[in-house]
Amino acid sequence: MEYNRTKAGVDTLDQLTGNYSCRRKTSRWPMALFYDILDISALDAYIIWCEINPGWNSTLPTKRRMFLQDVSKKMMQRQLLRRSTTP
């Protein structure tokens, strides 16, 4: 009974994380779990960001994709700067 009540939420989560996923083919279950956690965390961050900033790129159809690109660039920026100064 409880399973059927929450099944729609799980299906929606699977659909949303499947659209933009970082998952790669792997035979190692810790990596598969890490990819799942990363996908869910990215979706959670996007939902929180949209609640805090409702007008952010509101006219664009690919808001989530742009958000994920911005987050990934900001996460890489420090490493890229460090690597560019290393001889």
PyMOL Python script that loads the backbone (N, CA, C, O; Angstrom):
from pymol import cmd

cmd.read_pdbstr("""\
ATOM      1  N   MET A   1       0.824  -1.186   0.000  1.00  0.00           N
ATOM      2  CA  MET A   1       0.000   0.000   0.000  1.00  0.00           C
ATOM      3  C   MET A   1       0.874   1.257   0.000  1.00  0.00           C
ATOM      4  O   MET A   1       0.634   2.179  -0.779  1.00  0.00           O
ATOM      5  N   GLU A   2       1.871   1.294   0.860  1.00  0.00           N
ATOM      6  CA  GLU A   2       2.762   2.454   0.947  1.00  0.00           C
ATOM      7  C   GLU A   2       3.570   2.608  -0.340  1.00  0.00           C
ATOM      8  O   GLU A   2       3.823   3.727  -0.786  1.00  0.00           O
ATOM      9  N   TYR A   3       3.967   1.502  -0.927  1.00  0.00           N
ATOM     10  CA  TYR A   3       4.751   1.539  -2.159  1.00  0.00           C
ATOM     11  C   TYR A   3       3.974   2.226  -3.280  1.00  0.00           C
ATOM     12  O   TYR A   3       4.517   3.082  -3.979  1.00  0.00           O
ATOM     13  N   ASN A   4       2.727   1.858  -3.450  1.00  0.00           N
ATOM     14  CA  ASN A   4       1.919   2.428  -4.529  1.00  0.00           C
ATOM     15  C   ASN A   4       1.682   3.919  -4.336  1.00  0.00           C
ATOM     16  O   ASN A   4       1.552   4.655  -5.315  1.00  0.00           O
ATOM     17  N   ARG A   5       1.625   4.375  -3.086  1.00  0.00           N
ATOM     18  CA  ARG A   5       1.378   5.784  -2.816  1.00  0.00           C
ATOM     19  C   ARG A   5       2.579   6.641  -3.210  1.00  0.00           C
ATOM     20  O   ARG A   5       2.406   7.779  -3.644  1.00  0.00           O
ATOM     21  N   THR A   6       3.779   6.117  -3.068  1.00  0.00           N
ATOM     22  CA  THR A   6       4.990   6.892  -3.350  1.00  0.00           C
ATOM     23  C   THR A   6       5.616   6.564  -4.707  1.00  0.00           C
ATOM     24  O   THR A   6       6.627   7.161  -5.076  1.00  0.00           O
ATOM     25  N   LYS A   7       5.038   5.639  -5.443  1.00  0.00           N
ATOM     26  CA  LYS A   7       5.625   5.215  -6.706  1.00  0.00           C
ATOM     27  C   LYS A   7       5.689   6.347  -7.729  1.00  0.00           C
ATOM     28  O   LYS A   7       6.652   6.429  -8.491  1.00  0.00           O
ATOM     29  N   ALA A   8       4.698   7.208  -7.761  1.00  0.00           N
ATOM     30  CA  ALA A   8       4.683   8.304  -8.735  1.00  0.00           C
ATOM     31  C   ALA A   8       5.851   9.256  -8.505  1.00  0.00           C
ATOM     32  O   ALA A   8       6.434   9.757  -9.467  1.00  0.00           O
ATOM     33  N   GLY A   9       6.200   9.511  -7.256  1.00  0.00           N
ATOM     34  CA  GLY A   9       7.332  10.386  -6.956  1.00  0.00           C
ATOM     35  C   GLY A   9       8.644   9.796  -7.427  1.00  0.00           C
ATOM     36  O   GLY A   9       9.506  10.513  -7.936  1.00  0.00           O
ATOM     37  N   VAL A  10       8.798   8.500  -7.262  1.00  0.00           N
ATOM     38  CA  VAL A  10      10.022   7.828  -7.707  1.00  0.00           C
ATOM     39  C   VAL A  10      10.100   7.836  -9.230  1.00  0.00           C
ATOM     40  O   VAL A  10      11.171   8.050  -9.797  1.00  0.00           O
ATOM     41  N   ASP A  11       8.975   7.605  -9.890  1.00  0.00           N
ATOM     42  CA  ASP A  11       8.956   7.641 -11.355  1.00  0.00           C
ATOM     43  C   ASP A  11       9.306   9.030 -11.882  1.00  0.00           C
ATOM     44  O   ASP A  11      10.039   9.161 -12.862  1.00  0.00           O
ATOM     45  N   THR A  12       8.780  10.066 -11.230  1.00  0.00           N
ATOM     46  CA  THR A  12       9.084  11.437 -11.638  1.00  0.00           C
ATOM     47  C   THR A  12      10.561  11.741 -11.443  1.00  0.00           C
ATOM     48  O   THR A  12      11.189  12.360 -12.302  1.00  0.00           O
ATOM     49  N   LEU A  13      11.119  11.308 -10.313  1.00  0.00           N
ATOM     50  CA  LEU A  13      12.544  11.517 -10.056  1.00  0.00           C
ATOM     51  C   LEU A  13      13.392  10.805 -11.103  1.00  0.00           C
ATOM     52  O   LEU A  13      14.358  11.377 -11.608  1.00  0.00           O
ATOM     53  N   ASP A  14      13.046   9.575 -11.432  1.00  0.00           N
ATOM     54  CA  ASP A  14      13.785   8.841 -12.461  1.00  0.00           C
ATOM     55  C   ASP A  14      13.715   9.546 -13.812  1.00  0.00           C
ATOM     56  O   ASP A  14      14.706   9.607 -14.540  1.00  0.00           O
ATOM     57  N   GLN A  15      12.547  10.076 -14.141  1.00  0.00           N
ATOM     58  CA  GLN A  15      12.393  10.775 -15.415  1.00  0.00           C
ATOM     59  C   GLN A  15      13.218  12.057 -15.440  1.00  0.00           C
ATOM     60  O   GLN A  15      13.891  12.340 -16.431  1.00  0.00           O
ATOM     61  N   LEU A  16      13.173  12.831 -14.363  1.00  0.00           N
ATOM     62  CA  LEU A  16      13.910  14.092 -14.330  1.00  0.00           C
ATOM     63  C   LEU A  16      15.416  13.875 -14.312  1.00  0.00           C
ATOM     64  O   LEU A  16      16.150  14.609 -14.974  1.00  0.00           O
ATOM     65  N   THR A  17      15.887  12.886 -13.571  1.00  0.00           N
ATOM     66  CA  THR A  17      17.329  12.639 -13.544  1.00  0.00           C
ATOM     67  C   THR A  17      17.798  11.969 -14.829  1.00  0.00           C
ATOM     68  O   THR A  17      18.978  12.053 -15.171  1.00  0.00           O
ATOM     69  N   GLY A  18      16.907  11.316 -15.536  1.00  0.00           N
ATOM     70  CA  GLY A  18      17.277  10.679 -16.796  1.00  0.00           C
ATOM     71  C   GLY A  18      17.473  11.663 -17.930  1.00  0.00           C
ATOM     72  O   GLY A  18      18.214  11.384 -18.873  1.00  0.00           O
ATOM     73  N   ASN A  19      16.812  12.822 -17.851  1.00  0.00           N
ATOM     74  CA  ASN A  19      16.941  13.822 -18.917  1.00  0.00           C
ATOM     75  C   ASN A  19      18.355  14.370 -19.007  1.00  0.00           C
ATOM     76  O   ASN A  19      18.930  14.435 -20.094  1.00  0.00           O
ATOM     77  N   TYR A  20      18.914  14.760 -17.882  1.00  0.00           N
ATOM     78  CA  TYR A  20      20.282  15.281 -17.824  1.00  0.00           C
ATOM     79  C   TYR A  20      21.027  14.467 -16.781  1.00  0.00           C
ATOM     80  O   TYR A  20      20.943  14.752 -15.586  1.00  0.00           O
ATOM     81  N   SER A  21      21.741  13.476 -17.222  1.00  0.00           N
ATOM     82  CA  SER A  21      22.410  12.576 -16.298  1.00  0.00           C
ATOM     83  C   SER A  21      23.915  12.578 -16.545  1.00  0.00           C
ATOM     84  O   SER A  21      24.374  12.746 -17.674  1.00  0.00           O
ATOM     85  N   CYS A  22      24.663  12.391 -15.481  1.00  0.00           N
ATOM     86  CA  CYS A  22      26.120  12.284 -15.603  1.00  0.00           C
ATOM     87  C   CYS A  22      26.551  10.822 -15.585  1.00  0.00           C
ATOM     88  O   CYS A  22      27.746  10.529 -15.593  1.00  0.00           O
ATOM     89  N   ARG A  23      25.610   9.927 -15.561  1.00  0.00           N
ATOM     90  CA  ARG A  23      25.890   8.498 -15.446  1.00  0.00           C
ATOM     91  C   ARG A  23      26.697   7.999 -16.636  1.00  0.00           C
ATOM     92  O   ARG A  23      26.447   8.367 -17.783  1.00  0.00           O
ATOM     93  N   ARG A  24      27.659   7.164 -16.332  1.00  0.00           N
ATOM     94  CA  ARG A  24      28.483   6.513 -17.343  1.00  0.00           C
ATOM     95  C   ARG A  24      28.392   5.006 -17.151  1.00  0.00           C
ATOM     96  O   ARG A  24      28.044   4.528 -16.072  1.00  0.00           O
ATOM     97  N   LYS A  25      28.702   4.277 -18.184  1.00  0.00           N
ATOM     98  CA  LYS A  25      28.661   2.826 -18.096  1.00  0.00           C
ATOM     99  C   LYS A  25      29.781   2.354 -17.179  1.00  0.00           C
ATOM    100  O   LYS A  25      30.953   2.661 -17.401  1.00  0.00           O
ATOM    101  N   THR A  26      29.411   1.612 -16.160  1.00  0.00           N
ATOM    102  CA  THR A  26      30.402   1.102 -15.226  1.00  0.00           C
ATOM    103  C   THR A  26      29.933  -0.228 -14.670  1.00  0.00           C
ATOM    104  O   THR A  26      28.734  -0.474 -14.545  1.00  0.00           O
ATOM    105  N   SER A  27      30.878  -1.075 -14.340  1.00  0.00           N
ATOM    106  CA  SER A  27      30.538  -2.351 -13.715  1.00  0.00           C
ATOM    107  C   SER A  27      30.801  -2.320 -12.216  1.00  0.00           C
ATOM    108  O   SER A  27      30.611  -3.318 -11.520  1.00  0.00           O
ATOM    109  N   ARG A  28      31.233  -1.179 -11.731  1.00  0.00           N
ATOM    110  CA  ARG A  28      31.516  -1.036 -10.299  1.00  0.00           C
ATOM    111  C   ARG A  28      30.322  -0.374  -9.623  1.00  0.00           C
ATOM    112  O   ARG A  28      29.955   0.750  -9.967  1.00  0.00           O
ATOM    113  N   TRP A  29      29.717  -1.067  -8.660  1.00  0.00           N
ATOM    114  CA  TRP A  29      28.521  -0.527  -8.029  1.00  0.00           C
ATOM    115  C   TRP A  29      28.782   0.745  -7.234  1.00  0.00           C
ATOM    116  O   TRP A  29      27.880   1.580  -7.169  1.00  0.00           O
ATOM    117  N   PRO A  30      29.963   0.961  -6.616  1.00  0.00           N
ATOM    118  CA  PRO A  30      30.150   2.245  -5.927  1.00  0.00           C
ATOM    119  C   PRO A  30      30.108   3.437  -6.883  1.00  0.00           C
ATOM    120  O   PRO A  30      29.610   4.504  -6.524  1.00  0.00           O
ATOM    121  N   MET A  31      30.623   3.260  -8.088  1.00  0.00           N
ATOM    122  CA  MET A  31      30.577   4.343  -9.067  1.00  0.00           C
ATOM    123  C   MET A  31      29.142   4.584  -9.543  1.00  0.00           C
ATOM    124  O   MET A  31      28.731   5.730  -9.723  1.00  0.00           O
ATOM    125  N   ALA A  32      28.383   3.510  -9.747  1.00  0.00           N
ATOM    126  CA  ALA A  32      26.979   3.660 -10.145  1.00  0.00           C
ATOM    127  C   ALA A  32      26.192   4.396  -9.066  1.00  0.00           C
ATOM    128  O   ALA A  32      25.358   5.247  -9.374  1.00  0.00           O
ATOM    129  N   LEU A  33      26.454   4.070  -7.814  1.00  0.00           N
ATOM    130  CA  LEU A  33      25.793   4.758  -6.703  1.00  0.00           C
ATOM    131  C   LEU A  33      26.208   6.227  -6.655  1.00  0.00           C
ATOM    132  O   LEU A  33      25.374   7.103  -6.426  1.00  0.00           O
ATOM    133  N   PHE A  34      27.487   6.494  -6.870  1.00  0.00           N
ATOM    134  CA  PHE A  34      27.971   7.875  -6.888  1.00  0.00           C
ATOM    135  C   PHE A  34      27.288   8.686  -7.988  1.00  0.00           C
ATOM    136  O   PHE A  34      26.888   9.827  -7.755  1.00  0.00           O
ATOM    137  N   TYR A  35      27.152   8.110  -9.186  1.00  0.00           N
ATOM    138  CA  TYR A  35      26.486   8.807 -10.286  1.00  0.00           C
ATOM    139  C   TYR A  35      25.025   9.101  -9.947  1.00  0.00           C
ATOM    140  O   TYR A  35      24.521  10.181 -10.256  1.00  0.00           O
ATOM    141  N   ASP A  36      24.347   8.143  -9.312  1.00  0.00           N
ATOM    142  CA  ASP A  36      22.958   8.372  -8.908  1.00  0.00           C
ATOM    143  C   ASP A  36      22.854   9.502  -7.891  1.00  0.00           C
ATOM    144  O   ASP A  36      21.984  10.365  -8.007  1.00  0.00           O
ATOM    145  N   ILE A  37      23.732   9.500  -6.901  1.00  0.00           N
ATOM    146  CA  ILE A  37      23.718  10.552  -5.880  1.00  0.00           C
ATOM    147  C   ILE A  37      24.022  11.902  -6.515  1.00  0.00           C
ATOM    148  O   ILE A  37      23.409  12.907  -6.154  1.00  0.00           O
ATOM    149  N   LEU A  38      24.953  11.935  -7.447  1.00  0.00           N
ATOM    150  CA  LEU A  38      25.292  13.186  -8.132  1.00  0.00           C
ATOM    151  C   LEU A  38      24.110  13.715  -8.951  1.00  0.00           C
ATOM    152  O   LEU A  38      23.841  14.916  -8.943  1.00  0.00           O
ATOM    153  N   ASP A  39      23.410  12.831  -9.651  1.00  0.00           N
ATOM    154  CA  ASP A  39      22.238  13.244 -10.428  1.00  0.00           C
ATOM    155  C   ASP A  39      21.134  13.797  -9.533  1.00  0.00           C
ATOM    156  O   ASP A  39      20.540  14.830  -9.843  1.00  0.00           O
ATOM    157  N   ILE A  40      20.859  13.120  -8.433  1.00  0.00           N
ATOM    158  CA  ILE A  40      19.805  13.562  -7.517  1.00  0.00           C
ATOM    159  C   ILE A  40      20.201  14.871  -6.843  1.00  0.00           C
ATOM    160  O   ILE A  40      19.359  15.748  -6.652  1.00  0.00           O
ATOM    161  N   SER A  41      21.465  15.008  -6.486  1.00  0.00           N
ATOM    162  CA  SER A  41      21.930  16.256  -5.864  1.00  0.00           C
ATOM    163  C   SER A  41      21.826  17.428  -6.830  1.00  0.00           C
ATOM    164  O   SER A  41      21.457  18.533  -6.430  1.00  0.00           O
ATOM    165  N   ALA A  42      22.145  17.197  -8.087  1.00  0.00           N
ATOM    166  CA  ALA A  42      22.038  18.263  -9.088  1.00  0.00           C
ATOM    167  C   ALA A  42      20.583  18.677  -9.285  1.00  0.00           C
ATOM    168  O   ALA A  42      20.293  19.864  -9.431  1.00  0.00           O
ATOM    169  N   LEU A  43      19.674  17.717  -9.290  1.00  0.00           N
ATOM    170  CA  LEU A  43      18.252  18.041  -9.413  1.00  0.00           C
ATOM    171  C   LEU A  43      17.769  18.818  -8.193  1.00  0.00           C
ATOM    172  O   LEU A  43      17.029  19.792  -8.331  1.00  0.00           O
ATOM    173  N   ASP A  44      18.183  18.392  -7.001  1.00  0.00           N
ATOM    174  CA  ASP A  44      17.807  19.106  -5.775  1.00  0.00           C
ATOM    175  C   ASP A  44      18.335  20.536  -5.784  1.00  0.00           C
ATOM    176  O   ASP A  44      17.620  21.466  -5.412  1.00  0.00           O
ATOM    177  N   ALA A  45      19.577  20.711  -6.206  1.00  0.00           N
ATOM    178  CA  ALA A  45      20.161  22.054  -6.262  1.00  0.00           C
ATOM    179  C   ALA A  45      19.402  22.936  -7.246  1.00  0.00           C
ATOM    180  O   ALA A  45      19.188  24.120  -6.985  1.00  0.00           O
ATOM    181  N   TYR A  46      18.998  22.367  -8.366  1.00  0.00           N
ATOM    182  CA  TYR A  46      18.236  23.131  -9.358  1.00  0.00           C
ATOM    183  C   TYR A  46      16.878  23.562  -8.804  1.00  0.00           C
ATOM    184  O   TYR A  46      16.459  24.702  -9.001  1.00  0.00           O
ATOM    185  N   ILE A  47      16.200  22.660  -8.118  1.00  0.00           N
ATOM    186  CA  ILE A  47      14.890  22.985  -7.545  1.00  0.00           C
ATOM    187  C   ILE A  47      15.023  24.091  -6.502  1.00  0.00           C
ATOM    188  O   ILE A  47      14.218  25.022  -6.482  1.00  0.00           O
ATOM    189  N   ILE A  48      16.023  23.995  -5.645  1.00  0.00           N
ATOM    190  CA  ILE A  48      16.245  25.030  -4.629  1.00  0.00           C
ATOM    191  C   ILE A  48      16.593  26.354  -5.297  1.00  0.00           C
ATOM    192  O   ILE A  48      16.086  27.399  -4.890  1.00  0.00           O
ATOM    193  N   TRP A  49      17.447  26.328  -6.311  1.00  0.00           N
ATOM    194  CA  TRP A  49      17.842  27.550  -7.020  1.00  0.00           C
ATOM    195  C   TRP A  49      16.624  28.230  -7.653  1.00  0.00           C
ATOM    196  O   TRP A  49      16.496  29.453  -7.596  1.00  0.00           O
ATOM    197  N   CYS A  50      15.740  27.448  -8.251  1.00  0.00           N
ATOM    198  CA  CYS A  50      14.551  28.026  -8.882  1.00  0.00           C
ATOM    199  C   CYS A  50      13.585  28.603  -7.854  1.00  0.00           C
ATOM    200  O   CYS A  50      12.893  29.579  -8.143  1.00  0.00           O
ATOM    201  N   GLU A  51      13.525  28.019  -6.669  1.00  0.00           N
ATOM    202  CA  GLU A  51      12.673  28.571  -5.615  1.00  0.00           C
ATOM    203  C   GLU A  51      13.230  29.892  -5.095  1.00  0.00           C
ATOM    204  O   GLU A  51      12.469  30.811  -4.795  1.00  0.00           O
ATOM    205  N   ILE A  52      14.536  29.989  -4.988  1.00  0.00           N
ATOM    206  CA  ILE A  52      15.167  31.213  -4.483  1.00  0.00           C
ATOM    207  C   ILE A  52      15.169  32.301  -5.555  1.00  0.00           C
ATOM    208  O   ILE A  52      14.960  33.474  -5.244  1.00  0.00           O
ATOM    209  N   ASN A  53      15.404  31.924  -6.811  1.00  0.00           N
ATOM    210  CA  ASN A  53      15.495  32.875  -7.931  1.00  0.00           C
ATOM    211  C   ASN A  53      14.446  32.538  -8.991  1.00  0.00           C
ATOM    212  O   ASN A  53      14.794  31.975 -10.029  1.00  0.00           O
ATOM    213  N   PRO A  54      13.182  32.864  -8.762  1.00  0.00           N
ATOM    214  CA  PRO A  54      12.137  32.446  -9.709  1.00  0.00           C
ATOM    215  C   PRO A  54      12.230  33.118 -11.078  1.00  0.00           C
ATOM    216  O   PRO A  54      11.718  32.570 -12.055  1.00  0.00           O
ATOM    217  N   GLY A  55      12.858  34.272 -11.177  1.00  0.00           N
ATOM    218  CA  GLY A  55      12.945  34.960 -12.459  1.00  0.00           C
ATOM    219  C   GLY A  55      14.168  34.619 -13.278  1.00  0.00           C
ATOM    220  O   GLY A  55      14.351  35.168 -14.364  1.00  0.00           O
ATOM    221  N   TRP A  56      15.013  33.723 -12.785  1.00  0.00           N
ATOM    222  CA  TRP A  56      16.261  33.396 -13.469  1.00  0.00           C
ATOM    223  C   TRP A  56      15.966  32.658 -14.774  1.00  0.00           C
ATOM    224  O   TRP A  56      15.462  31.535 -14.758  1.00  0.00           O
ATOM    225  N   ASN A  57      16.280  33.290 -15.898  1.00  0.00           N
ATOM    226  CA  ASN A  57      16.100  32.704 -17.241  1.00  0.00           C
ATOM    227  C   ASN A  57      14.721  32.065 -17.405  1.00  0.00           C
ATOM    228  O   ASN A  57      14.601  30.955 -17.924  1.00  0.00           O
ATOM    229  N   SER A  58      13.700  32.761 -16.967  1.00  0.00           N
ATOM    230  CA  SER A  58      12.362  32.173 -16.955  1.00  0.00           C
ATOM    231  C   SER A  58      11.782  31.954 -18.349  1.00  0.00           C
ATOM    232  O   SER A  58      10.837  31.180 -18.499  1.00  0.00           O
ATOM    233  N   THR A  59      12.316  32.608 -19.359  1.00  0.00           N
ATOM    234  CA  THR A  59      11.758  32.459 -20.707  1.00  0.00           C
ATOM    235  C   THR A  59      12.436  31.363 -21.517  1.00  0.00           C
ATOM    236  O   THR A  59      11.957  31.014 -22.596  1.00  0.00           O
ATOM    237  N   LEU A  60      13.518  30.822 -21.030  1.00  0.00           N
ATOM    238  CA  LEU A  60      14.253  29.810 -21.793  1.00  0.00           C
ATOM    239  C   LEU A  60      13.730  28.405 -21.493  1.00  0.00           C
ATOM    240  O   LEU A  60      13.431  28.091 -20.341  1.00  0.00           O
ATOM    241  N   PRO A  61      13.617  27.559 -22.515  1.00  0.00           N
ATOM    242  CA  PRO A  61      13.126  26.200 -22.282  1.00  0.00           C
ATOM    243  C   PRO A  61      14.184  25.271 -21.674  1.00  0.00           C
ATOM    244  O   PRO A  61      13.842  24.218 -21.137  1.00  0.00           O
ATOM    245  N   THR A  62      15.451  25.648 -21.753  1.00  0.00           N
ATOM    246  CA  THR A  62      16.523  24.770 -21.266  1.00  0.00           C
ATOM    247  C   THR A  62      17.157  25.332 -19.995  1.00  0.00           C
ATOM    248  O   THR A  62      18.381  25.358 -19.866  1.00  0.00           O
ATOM    249  N   LYS A  63      16.330  25.778 -19.067  1.00  0.00           N
ATOM    250  CA  LYS A  63      16.852  26.376 -17.835  1.00  0.00           C
ATOM    251  C   LYS A  63      17.698  25.381 -17.046  1.00  0.00           C
ATOM    252  O   LYS A  63      18.759  25.736 -16.532  1.00  0.00           O
ATOM    253  N   ARG A  64      17.239  24.162 -16.952  1.00  0.00           N
ATOM    254  CA  ARG A  64      17.973  23.182 -16.144  1.00  0.00           C
ATOM    255  C   ARG A  64      19.333  22.874 -16.765  1.00  0.00           C
ATOM    256  O   ARG A  64      20.330  22.738 -16.056  1.00  0.00           O
ATOM    257  N   ARG A  65      19.367  22.768 -18.066  1.00  0.00           N
ATOM    258  CA  ARG A  65      20.641  22.504 -18.745  1.00  0.00           C
ATOM    259  C   ARG A  65      21.623  23.645 -18.513  1.00  0.00           C
ATOM    260  O   ARG A  65      22.801  23.414 -18.241  1.00  0.00           O
ATOM    261  N   MET A  66      21.131  24.879 -18.621  1.00  0.00           N
ATOM    262  CA  MET A  66      21.995  26.035 -18.385  1.00  0.00           C
ATOM    263  C   MET A  66      22.479  26.066 -16.940  1.00  0.00           C
ATOM    264  O   MET A  66      23.632  26.407 -16.676  1.00  0.00           O
ATOM    265  N   PHE A  67      21.602  25.712 -16.006  1.00  0.00           N
ATOM    266  CA  PHE A  67      21.988  25.667 -14.599  1.00  0.00           C
ATOM    267  C   PHE A  67      23.098  24.645 -14.384  1.00  0.00           C
ATOM    268  O   PHE A  67      24.088  24.935 -13.712  1.00  0.00           O
ATOM    269  N   LEU A  68      22.940  23.457 -14.946  1.00  0.00           N
ATOM    270  CA  LEU A  68      23.951  22.412 -14.774  1.00  0.00           C
ATOM    271  C   LEU A  68      25.279  22.809 -15.417  1.00  0.00           C
ATOM    272  O   LEU A  68      26.343  22.498 -14.882  1.00  0.00           O
ATOM    273  N   GLN A  69      25.226  23.488 -16.553  1.00  0.00           N
ATOM    274  CA  GLN A  69      26.458  23.956 -17.181  1.00  0.00           C
ATOM    275  C   GLN A  69      27.143  25.007 -16.318  1.00  0.00           C
ATOM    276  O   GLN A  69      28.363  24.978 -16.159  1.00  0.00           O
ATOM    277  N   ASP A  70      26.373  25.930 -15.761  1.00  0.00           N
ATOM    278  CA  ASP A  70      26.951  26.957 -14.886  1.00  0.00           C
ATOM    279  C   ASP A  70      27.588  26.335 -13.652  1.00  0.00           C
ATOM    280  O   ASP A  70      28.694  26.709 -13.263  1.00  0.00           O
ATOM    281  N   VAL A  71      26.892  25.392 -13.041  1.00  0.00           N
ATOM    282  CA  VAL A  71      27.426  24.734 -11.843  1.00  0.00           C
ATOM    283  C   VAL A  71      28.705  23.981 -12.176  1.00  0.00           C
ATOM    284  O   VAL A  71      29.681  24.058 -11.430  1.00  0.00           O
ATOM    285  N   SER A  72      28.712  23.258 -13.284  1.00  0.00           N
ATOM    286  CA  SER A  72      29.908  22.482 -13.634  1.00  0.00           C
ATOM    287  C   SER A  72      31.093  23.394 -13.945  1.00  0.00           C
ATOM    288  O   SER A  72      32.227  23.081 -13.583  1.00  0.00           O
ATOM    289  N   LYS A  73      30.837  24.516 -14.610  1.00  0.00           N
ATOM    290  CA  LYS A  73      31.929  25.455 -14.901  1.00  0.00           C
ATOM    291  C   LYS A  73      32.486  26.062 -13.624  1.00  0.00           C
ATOM    292  O   LYS A  73      33.700  26.218 -13.486  1.00  0.00           O
ATOM    293  N   LYS A  74      31.612  26.403 -12.695  1.00  0.00           N
ATOM    294  CA  LYS A  74      32.075  26.978 -11.437  1.00  0.00           C
ATOM    295  C   LYS A  74      32.830  25.953 -10.597  1.00  0.00           C
ATOM    296  O   LYS A  74      33.758  26.308  -9.871  1.00  0.00           O
ATOM    297  N   MET A  75      32.439  24.693 -10.690  1.00  0.00           N
ATOM    298  CA  MET A  75      33.151  23.655  -9.949  1.00  0.00           C
ATOM    299  C   MET A  75      34.532  23.394 -10.547  1.00  0.00           C
ATOM    300  O   MET A  75      35.463  23.041  -9.822  1.00  0.00           O
ATOM    301  N   MET A  76      34.672  23.563 -11.849  1.00  0.00           N
ATOM    302  CA  MET A  76      35.951  23.317 -12.516  1.00  0.00           C
ATOM    303  C   MET A  76      36.886  24.511 -12.485  1.00  0.00           C
ATOM    304  O   MET A  76      38.095  24.351 -12.650  1.00  0.00           O
ATOM    305  N   GLN A  77      36.353  25.696 -12.279  1.00  0.00           N
ATOM    306  CA  GLN A  77      37.121  26.929 -12.434  1.00  0.00           C
ATOM    307  C   GLN A  77      38.375  26.957 -11.559  1.00  0.00           C
ATOM    308  O   GLN A  77      39.448  27.316 -12.044  1.00  0.00           O
ATOM    309  N   ARG A  78      38.263  26.598 -10.316  1.00  0.00           N
ATOM    310  CA  ARG A  78      39.416  26.644  -9.412  1.00  0.00           C
ATOM    311  C   ARG A  78      40.512  25.673  -9.857  1.00  0.00           C
ATOM    312  O   ARG A  78      41.697  26.006  -9.825  1.00  0.00           O
ATOM    313  N   GLN A  79      40.110  24.483 -10.266  1.00  0.00           N
ATOM    314  CA  GLN A  79      41.081  23.494 -10.731  1.00  0.00           C
ATOM    315  C   GLN A  79      41.758  23.962 -12.017  1.00  0.00           C
ATOM    316  O   GLN A  79      42.965  23.782 -12.179  1.00  0.00           O
ATOM    317  N   LEU A  80      41.003  24.553 -12.919  1.00  0.00           N
ATOM    318  CA  LEU A  80      41.593  25.044 -14.168  1.00  0.00           C
ATOM    319  C   LEU A  80      42.588  26.167 -13.912  1.00  0.00           C
ATOM    320  O   LEU A  80      43.640  26.225 -14.549  1.00  0.00           O
ATOM    321  N   LEU A  81      42.261  27.051 -12.989  1.00  0.00           N
ATOM    322  CA  LEU A  81      43.202  28.119 -12.645  1.00  0.00           C
ATOM    323  C   LEU A  81      44.478  27.552 -12.028  1.00  0.00           C
ATOM    324  O   LEU A  81      45.578  28.014 -12.332  1.00  0.00           O
ATOM    325  N   ARG A  82      44.331  26.571 -11.180  1.00  0.00           N
ATOM    326  CA  ARG A  82      45.497  25.959 -10.547  1.00  0.00           C
ATOM    327  C   ARG A  82      46.367  25.256 -11.587  1.00  0.00           C
ATOM    328  O   ARG A  82      47.593  25.347 -11.533  1.00  0.00           O
ATOM    329  N   ARG A  83      45.744  24.564 -12.523  1.00  0.00           N
ATOM    330  CA  ARG A  83      46.509  23.855 -13.544  1.00  0.00           C
ATOM    331  C   ARG A  83      47.164  24.798 -14.535  1.00  0.00           C
ATOM    332  O   ARG A  83      48.224  24.487 -15.078  1.00  0.00           O
ATOM    333  N   SER A  84      46.548  25.946 -14.780  1.00  0.00           N
ATOM    334  CA  SER A  84      47.133  26.884 -15.742  1.00  0.00           C
ATOM    335  C   SER A  84      48.373  27.574 -15.186  1.00  0.00           C
ATOM    336  O   SER A  84      49.218  28.027 -15.958  1.00  0.00           O
ATOM    337  N   THR A  85      48.501  27.665 -13.870  1.00  0.00           N
ATOM    338  CA  THR A  85      49.671  28.306 -13.274  1.00  0.00           C
ATOM    339  C   THR A  85      50.772  27.315 -12.928  1.00  0.00           C
ATOM    340  O   THR A  85      51.888  27.724 -12.607  1.00  0.00           O
ATOM    341  N   THR A  86      50.483  26.037 -12.987  1.00  0.00           N
ATOM    342  CA  THR A  86      51.493  25.022 -12.698  1.00  0.00           C
ATOM    343  C   THR A  86      52.388  24.844 -13.922  1.00  0.00           C
ATOM    344  O   THR A  86      51.887  24.651 -15.029  1.00  0.00           O
ATOM    345  N   PRO A  87      53.712  24.907 -13.733  1.00  0.00           N
ATOM    346  CA  PRO A  87      54.616  24.772 -14.893  1.00  0.00           C
ATOM    347  C   PRO A  87      54.647  23.373 -15.465  1.00  0.00           C
ATOM    348  O   PRO A  87      55.360  23.119 -16.436  1.00  0.00           O
TER     349      PRO A  87
END
""", "prot")
cmd.dss("prot")
cmd.show_as("cartoon", "prot")
cmd.util.cbc("prot")
cmd.orient("prot")
